[in-house]
């Protein structure tokens, strides 16, 4: 058991990158040992990801050898491995009984501590190439989508080219990278004629996401149609950039903050006019709500964050108020709904499932299994096999549902959909696409 003098921190843990303590390596080391020891005593999260088995095996080895009473002799090698195997899914925080959200005096936040260790290490050693590349989905998407899309997709589909790229970049040749869209979302929006219902209930701003803009334009396009069907006109700001989470995955705090700041400046005037921001991607939505105010630390960032809603959360609030348009033209049948980790981390869980259940002849089964993609982690060659192993539990649940007559797979996370397609051969669609289908609206 622990020989910590106290499980409570001597000072509040430093999770604000604007606080000089955040970058203090001695302070970080003390918080790592304290957190590791409490986790070692508990072990509830051992099945969540690779971080916890690595930590517990290392501590047990030291205790059994008589070199330690607990986590006090954890090595730098173990610290790196624990951090690098963290997916930032946030589920350990949601389940942990020792967090500030639970009012616990231990004040643990394992995901933020792992992000801090990665940031401090990256400042000391530099950001690895694989993280620099995966940290710029907007830039890479802009290079490959639109007119160059066909050629870019041919290259991505070439096995030899992917193998060579893996050696150079560290991005797995096995991971099913998203295809580039021949028509970007904003080009579609420019040509779009709003539905007759648009504007009767107000206006919202759509944060379409990098992946929505360049890879999955059908998702933000369906979002526009569903919002208009429910009486909302939609503002789309072409100048918006990446939410910043991919940079945080690689520890590049400054790059993330630059993007966050630009987005806050663009969105703030709309928020002050009373508009809500709707986000169709769980990770981006989590970042807007939780990370922008945490990393920027400004009243403006908090103001914008307070106005942000996940897209399906927005529709679910309409449902709760009796304002959801229920003029459905068809049912959707039996569906398997993957509960995205970053929706659960927002503590809103499965709003899309609740909304889709309003359609006639629709039955939704919830699958609470992580896809082990989690932003950029699952795309790395170093971790691909491990991610696939953890994701096999999701694959088994989807296969079971298929055998029981489920006609579709639903997920709010477009990257999780790539894993689902690779594992099962089944295309997983965003719930807003199915909502539009139930309304009988053709997406062109």
LOPA-956510 format. One line per field, with one value per residue (C-alpha): residue number from 1; residue in one letter; x, y, z. Coordinates in nm, 3 decimals. Layout:
N
lovex: c(NUM_...)
lofi: c(A_...)
xx: c(X_...)
yy: c(Y_...)
zz: c(Z_...)
//
This chain:
444
lovex: c(1_2_3_4_5_6_7_8_9_10_11_12_13_14_15_16_17_18_19_20_21_22_23_24_25_26_27_28_29_30_31_32_33_34_35_36_37_38_39_40_41_42_43_44_45_46_47_48_49_50_51_52_53_54_55_56_57_58_59_60_61_62_63_64_65_66_67_68_69_70_71_72_73_74_75_76_77_78_79_80_81_82_83_84_85_86_87_88_89_90_91_92_93_94_95_96_97_98_99_100_101_102_103_104_105_106_107_108_109_110_111_112_113_114_115_116_117_118_119_120_121_122_123_124_125_126_127_128_129_130_131_132_133_134_135_136_137_138_139_140_141_142_143_144_145_146_147_148_149_150_151_152_153_154_155_156_157_158_159_160_161_162_163_164_165_166_167_168_169_170_171_172_173_174_175_176_177_178_179_180_181_182_183_184_185_186_187_188_189_190_191_192_193_194_195_196_197_198_199_200_201_202_203_204_205_206_207_208_209_210_211_212_213_214_215_216_217_218_219_220_221_222_223_224_225_226_227_228_229_230_231_232_233_234_235_236_237_238_239_240_241_242_243_244_245_246_247_248_249_250_251_252_253_254_255_256_257_258_259_260_261_262_263_264_265_266_267_268_269_270_271_272_273_274_275_276_277_278_279_280_281_282_283_284_285_286_287_288_289_290_291_292_293_294_295_296_297_298_299_300_301_302_303_304_305_306_307_308_309_310_311_312_313_314_315_316_317_318_319_320_321_322_323_324_325_326_327_328_329_330_331_332_333_334_335_336_337_338_339_340_341_342_343_344_345_346_347_348_349_350_351_352_353_354_355_356_357_358_359_360_361_362_363_364_365_366_367_368_369_370_371_372_373_374_375_376_377_378_379_380_381_382_383_384_385_386_387_388_389_390_391_392_393_394_395_396_397_398_399_400_401_402_403_404_405_406_407_408_409_410_411_412_413_414_415_416_417_418_419_420_421_422_423_424_425_426_427_428_429_430_431_432_433_434_435_436_437_438_439_440_441_442_443_444)
lofi: c(X_X_X_X_X_X_X_X_X_X_X_X_X_X_X_X_X_X_X_X_X_X_X_X_X_X_X_X_X_X_X_X_X_X_X_X_X_X_X_X_X_X_X_X_X_X_X_X_X_X_X_X_X_X_X_X_X_X_X_X_X_X_X_X_X_X_X_X_X_X_X_X_X_X_X_X_X_X_X_X_X_X_X_X_X_X_X_X_X_X_X_X_X_X_X_X_X_X_X_X_X_X_X_X_X_X_X_X_X_X_X_X_X_X_X_X_X_X_X_X_X_X_X_X_X_X_X_X_X_X_X_X_X_X_X_X_X_X_X_X_X_X_X_X_X_X_X_X_X_X_X_X_X_X_X_X_X_X_X_X_X_X_X_X_X_X_X_X_X_X_X_X_X_X_X_X_X_X_X_X_X_X_X_X_X_X_X_X_X_X_X_X_X_X_X_X_X_X_X_X_X_X_X_X_X_X_X_X_X_X_X_X_X_X_X_X_X_X_X_X_X_X_X_X_X_X_X_X_X_X_X_X_X_X_X_X_X_X_X_X_X_X_X_X_X_X_X_X_X_X_X_X_X_X_X_X_X_X_X_X_X_X_X_X_X_X_X_X_X_X_X_X_X_X_X_X_X_X_X_X_X_X_X_X_X_X_X_X_X_X_X_X_X_X_X_X_X_X_X_X_X_X_X_X_X_X_X_X_X_X_X_X_X_X_X_X_X_X_X_X_X_X_X_X_X_X_X_X_X_X_X_X_X_X_X_X_X_X_X_X_X_X_X_X_X_X_X_X_X_X_X_X_X_X_X_X_X_X_X_X_X_X_X_X_X_X_X_X_X_X_X_X_X_X_X_X_X_X_X_X_X_X_X_X_X_X_X_X_X_X_X_X_X_X_X_X_X_X_X_X_X_X_X_X_X_X_X_X_X_X_X_X_X_X_X_X_X_X_X_X_X_X_X_X_X_X_X_X_X_X_X_X_X_X_X_X_X_X_X_X_X_X_X_X)
xx: c(0.000_0.092_0.352_0.271_0.266_-0.079_-0.286_-0.388_-0.167_0.043_-0.065_-0.340_-0.208_-0.076_-0.285_-0.284_-0.007_-0.012_0.110_0.493_0.453_0.308_0.652_0.849_0.990_1.038_0.678_0.565_0.769_0.608_0.257_0.333_0.451_0.152_-0.095_0.078_0.064_-0.306_-0.379_-0.160_-0.361_-0.693_-0.639_-0.998_-0.884_-0.655_-0.857_-0.906_-0.584_-0.219_-0.108_-0.234_-0.099_0.242_0.237_0.115_0.360_0.651_0.552_0.486_0.827_0.999_0.799_0.864_1.236_1.237_1.342_1.024_0.714_0.508_0.554_0.847_1.110_0.920_1.178_1.176_1.132_0.812_0.688_0.730_0.559_0.263_0.213_0.263_0.003_-0.260_-0.525_-0.668_-1.011_-1.082_-1.282_-1.055_-1.138_-1.511_-1.489_-1.229_-1.367_-1.073_-1.133_-1.230_-1.563_-1.634_-1.530_-1.239_-0.950_-0.702_-0.791_-0.664_-0.686_-0.492_-0.556_-0.447_-0.140_-0.047_-0.099_0.124_0.402_0.384_0.392_0.691_0.878_0.799_0.921_1.244_1.306_1.096_0.776_0.833_0.774_0.473_0.306_0.391_0.224_-0.080_-0.114_-0.208_-0.522_-0.647_-0.328_-0.297_-0.666_-0.643_-0.352_-0.536_-0.904_-1.078_-0.914_-0.615_-0.842_-0.841_-0.463_-0.422_-0.665_-0.483_-0.158_-0.321_-0.468_-0.129_0.011_0.374_0.338_0.183_0.465_0.727_0.538_0.518_0.896_0.939_0.649_0.557_0.193_0.069_0.031_-0.246_-0.465_-0.746_-0.676_-0.982_-1.025_-1.001_-1.327_-1.349_-1.591_-1.508_-1.791_-1.759_-1.785_-2.106_-2.236_-2.172_-2.400_-2.660_-3.012_-3.152_-3.465_-3.788_-3.795_-3.451_-3.446_-3.787_-3.631_-3.306_-2.947_-2.656_-2.288_-2.159_-1.803_-1.765_-1.427_-1.120_-1.235_-1.581_-1.436_-1.184_-1.278_-1.638_-1.834_-2.152_-2.156_-2.158_-2.376_-2.634_-2.598_-2.697_-3.002_-3.117_-3.071_-3.265_-3.540_-3.571_-3.600_-3.241_-3.039_-2.673_-2.365_-2.043_-1.710_-1.456_-1.173_-1.210_-0.910_-0.844_-0.968_-0.613_-0.657_-0.425_-0.146_-0.217_-0.186_0.175_0.246_0.264_0.083_0.185_0.056_-0.271_-0.312_-0.258_-0.544_-0.768_-0.711_-0.790_-1.112_-1.220_-1.169_-1.378_-1.661_-1.690_-1.894_-2.154_-2.171_-2.227_-2.517_-2.674_-2.589_-2.495_-2.200_-2.281_-2.006_-2.059_-1.732_-1.708_-1.335_-1.366_-1.670_-1.484_-1.192_-1.408_-1.589_-1.308_-0.968_-1.008_-1.085_-0.824_-0.538_-0.618_-0.741_-0.929_-1.284_-1.339_-1.244_-1.480_-1.758_-1.720_-1.691_-2.015_-2.196_-2.075_-2.290_-2.234_-2.456_-2.669_-2.679_-2.841_-3.109_-3.157_-3.226_-3.489_-3.636_-3.644_-3.829_-4.076_-3.935_-3.770_-3.927_-4.087_-4.207_-4.029_-4.092_-3.941_-3.800_-3.439_-3.469_-3.239_-2.917_-2.596_-2.488_-2.123_-2.103_-1.806_-1.561_-1.542_-1.920_-1.909_-1.624_-1.856_-2.107_-2.373_-2.322_-2.555_-2.764_-2.770_-2.925_-3.198_-3.276_-3.278_-3.510_-3.778_-3.807_-4.074_-3.978_-3.632_-3.451_-3.110_-2.865_-2.579_-2.221_-1.988_-1.657_-1.367_-1.243_-0.887_-0.831_-0.869_-0.753_-0.411_-0.294_-0.439_-0.292_0.066_0.255_0.401_0.058_-0.154_-0.155_-0.230_-0.516_-0.658_-0.642_-0.835_-1.084_-1.160_-1.418_-1.606_-1.575_-1.720_-2.021_-2.087_-2.058_-2.303_-2.554_-2.519_-2.606_-2.913_-3.045_-2.912_-2.916_-2.677_-2.391_-2.393_-2.113_-2.063_-1.687_-1.579_-1.238_-1.403_-1.606_-1.282_-1.187_-1.535_-1.513_-1.168_-1.277_-1.624_-1.653_-1.959_-1.989_-2.069_-2.262_-2.300_-2.643_-2.719_-2.696_-2.962_-3.173_-3.177_-3.263_-3.554_-3.680_-3.675_-3.430_-3.192_-2.833_-2.689)
yy: c(0.000_0.364_0.523_0.871_1.115_1.216_1.133_1.497_1.725_1.971_2.233_2.216_2.020_2.246_2.177_2.532_2.578_2.951_2.871_2.849_2.543_2.353_2.352_2.280_1.929_1.874_1.972_1.741_1.452_1.488_1.491_1.186_0.983_1.090_1.003_0.678_0.565_0.638_0.459_0.169_0.134_0.145_-0.033_0.018_0.139_-0.152_-0.260_0.086_0.129_0.028_0.298_0.129_-0.226_-0.075_0.132_-0.145_-0.403_-0.161_-0.074_-0.437_-0.535_-0.278_-0.381_-0.752_-0.684_-0.500_-0.172_0.022_0.041_0.190_0.413_0.614_0.446_0.464_0.529_0.784_0.495_0.391_0.751_0.782_0.452_0.533_0.870_0.735_0.461_0.708_0.760_1.074_0.912_1.067_0.764_0.699_1.051_0.986_0.664_0.778_0.838_1.067_1.361_1.723_1.654_1.396_1.641_1.415_1.562_1.364_1.592_1.346_1.417_1.142_1.257_1.615_1.487_1.275_1.577_1.782_1.522_1.509_1.889_1.924_1.651_1.804_2.145_1.982_1.747_1.885_1.753_1.426_1.428_1.195_1.432_1.739_1.578_1.439_1.768_1.950_1.780_2.112_2.180_1.824_1.816_2.141_1.999_1.679_1.770_1.945_1.919_1.706_1.454_1.178_1.169_1.194_0.907_0.691_0.745_0.667_0.348_0.231_-0.031_0.030_0.407_0.365_0.135_0.385_0.668_0.469_0.437_0.812_0.954_0.693_0.690_0.332_0.181_-0.037_0.239_0.322_0.689_0.893_0.965_1.324_1.484_1.604_1.875_2.041_2.116_2.495_2.465_2.265_2.527_2.810_2.640_2.526_2.671_2.681_2.483_2.674_2.624_2.782_3.085_3.051_2.943_3.140_3.101_2.886_2.872_2.537_2.443_2.198_2.048_1.975_1.623_1.746_2.007_1.788_1.422_1.371_1.667_1.461_1.507_1.890_1.901_1.678_1.893_2.202_2.028_1.890_2.226_2.403_2.141_2.234_2.604_2.725_2.914_2.818_3.037_2.875_3.056_2.944_3.107_2.870_2.643_2.316_2.299_2.230_1.885_1.711_1.946_1.868_1.497_1.566_1.803_2.112_2.350_2.670_2.552_2.446_2.781_2.977_2.788_2.815_3.191_3.245_3.047_3.231_3.567_3.452_3.302_3.556_3.817_3.552_3.432_3.787_3.813_3.516_3.235_2.884_2.697_2.341_2.085_1.751_1.595_1.467_1.541_1.891_1.956_1.841_2.065_2.373_2.320_2.197_2.275_2.624_2.783_2.565_2.641_3.003_3.097_3.404_3.529_3.528_3.160_3.076_3.277_3.090_2.754_2.818_2.867_2.538_2.230_1.896_1.880_1.590_1.744_2.047_1.828_1.637_1.963_2.039_1.695_1.760_2.089_1.929_2.137_1.865_1.841_1.495_1.506_1.179_1.011_0.673_0.462_0.347_-0.014_-0.177_0.017_-0.034_0.298_0.338_0.569_0.791_0.837_1.214_1.243_1.038_1.261_1.561_1.374_1.386_1.021_0.929_1.227_1.093_0.767_0.952_1.165_0.879_0.681_0.939_0.810_0.544_0.178_0.251_0.050_0.161_-0.058_0.118_-0.011_0.137_0.019_0.244_0.237_0.306_0.567_0.864_1.151_1.066_0.787_0.495_0.620_0.574_0.268_0.221_0.170_0.038_-0.328_-0.237_-0.015_-0.286_-0.531_-0.301_-0.215_-0.584_-0.562_-0.302_-0.521_-0.821_-0.617_-0.497_-0.849_-0.978_-0.708_-0.792_-1.152_-1.032_-0.827_-0.480_-0.293_-0.010_0.112_0.467_0.672_1.043_0.994_0.981_0.837_0.559_0.490_0.418_0.158_0.005_-0.025_-0.186_-0.438_-0.530_-0.412_-0.212_0.160_0.352_0.674_0.987_1.009_1.339_1.161_0.917_1.198_1.364_1.029_0.984_1.331_1.215_1.487_1.400_1.503_1.634)
zz: c(0.000_-0.034_0.192_0.070_0.364_0.239_-0.064_-0.092_-0.301_-0.101_-0.356_-0.618_-0.919_-1.196_-1.504_-1.642_-1.903_-1.827_-1.474_-1.451_-1.227_-1.522_-1.685_-1.365_-1.407_-1.033_-0.966_-1.247_-1.109_-0.767_-0.914_-1.131_-0.831_-0.619_-0.895_-0.986_-0.623_-0.584_-0.911_-0.799_-0.479_-0.671_-1.008_-1.122_-1.466_-1.551_-1.856_-2.006_-2.204_-2.208_-1.964_-1.650_-1.707_-1.789_-1.471_-1.241_-1.376_-1.328_-0.971_-0.877_-1.012_-0.792_-0.483_-0.536_-0.575_-0.243_-0.401_-0.330_-0.114_-0.397_-0.701_-0.567_-0.790_-1.122_-1.394_-1.676_-1.921_-1.746_-1.729_-2.106_-2.173_-1.949_-2.120_-2.472_-2.423_-2.300_-2.568_-2.407_-2.425_-2.079_-1.964_-1.666_-1.545_-1.583_-1.382_-1.126_-0.772_-0.683_-0.917_-0.846_-1.019_-0.748_-0.476_-0.379_-0.184_-0.398_-0.694_-0.957_-1.329_-1.503_-1.863_-1.791_-1.612_-1.914_-2.140_-1.912_-1.919_-2.300_-2.324_-2.089_-2.275_-2.614_-2.499_-2.381_-2.674_-2.959_-3.115_-3.308_-3.684_-3.663_-3.415_-3.622_-3.925_-3.746_-3.562_-3.883_-4.024_-4.163_-4.357_-4.488_-4.573_-4.768_-4.970_-5.063_-5.092_-5.379_-5.725_-5.605_-5.428_-5.691_-5.712_-5.334_-5.283_-5.537_-5.349_-5.015_-5.158_-5.285_-5.050_-5.139_-5.104_-4.761_-4.648_-4.759_-4.592_-4.269_-4.256_-4.307_-4.109_-3.847_-3.964_-3.986_-4.331_-4.187_-4.050_-4.296_-4.355_-4.456_-4.823_-4.944_-5.057_-5.416_-5.302_-4.971_-4.732_-4.766_-5.146_-5.099_-4.857_-5.102_-5.356_-5.104_-5.120_-4.762_-4.683_-4.648_-4.268_-4.214_-3.985_-3.821_-3.489_-3.502_-3.621_-3.511_-3.608_-3.735_-3.646_-3.933_-3.819_-4.032_-4.109_-4.202_-4.436_-4.617_-4.566_-4.455_-4.600_-4.585_-4.207_-4.183_-4.496_-4.327_-4.015_-4.215_-4.358_-4.023_-3.852_-4.126_-4.106_-3.740_-3.820_-3.781_-4.035_-4.029_-4.039_-4.164_-4.118_-4.376_-4.177_-3.880_-3.824_-3.641_-3.281_-3.160_-3.009_-3.259_-3.150_-2.785_-2.867_-2.963_-2.675_-2.896_-2.664_-2.840_-3.180_-3.018_-2.841_-3.162_-3.328_-3.025_-3.006_-3.374_-3.345_-3.031_-3.204_-3.502_-3.297_-3.018_-3.215_-3.300_-2.941_-2.820_-3.065_-2.886_-3.127_-3.018_-3.172_-3.278_-3.336_-3.515_-3.391_-3.030_-2.996_-3.138_-2.921_-2.612_-2.705_-2.753_-2.423_-2.200_-2.349_-2.497_-2.159_-1.984_-2.224_-2.308_-1.964_-2.090_-2.027_-2.404_-2.432_-2.146_-2.313_-2.641_-2.464_-2.276_-2.607_-2.760_-2.794_-2.956_-3.266_-3.145_-2.798_-2.964_-3.123_-2.798_-2.616_-2.879_-2.809_-2.436_-2.491_-2.734_-3.020_-3.230_-3.575_-3.583_-3.943_-4.020_-4.353_-4.266_-3.988_-3.957_-3.837_-3.582_-3.525_-3.332_-3.178_-3.080_-2.777_-2.859_-2.572_-2.605_-2.577_-2.261_-2.143_-2.188_-1.970_-2.238_-2.337_-2.623_-2.744_-3.100_-2.987_-2.800_-3.107_-3.357_-3.128_-3.205_-3.563_-3.619_-3.639_-3.501_-3.236_-3.106_-2.914_-2.734_-2.754_-2.492_-2.637_-2.735_-3.095_-2.969_-3.239_-3.005_-3.219_-3.360_-3.127_-3.322_-3.651_-3.536_-3.657_-3.309_-3.155_-3.440_-3.332_-2.972_-3.077_-3.299_-3.009_-2.776_-3.051_-3.109_-2.829_-3.033_-3.342_-3.157_-3.045_-3.399_-3.536_-3.275_-3.372_-3.739_-3.665_-3.475_-3.767_-3.705_-4.034_-3.957_-3.739_-3.603_-3.449_-3.391_-3.439_-3.803_-3.710_-3.511_-3.825_-4.010_-3.750_-3.766_-4.144_-4.124_-3.860_-3.981_-4.340_-4.232_-4.296_-3.976_-4.030_-3.822_-3.653_-3.827_-4.163_-4.048_-3.905_-4.247_-4.406_-4.166_-4.264_-4.627_-4.733_-5.013_-4.950_-5.277)
//
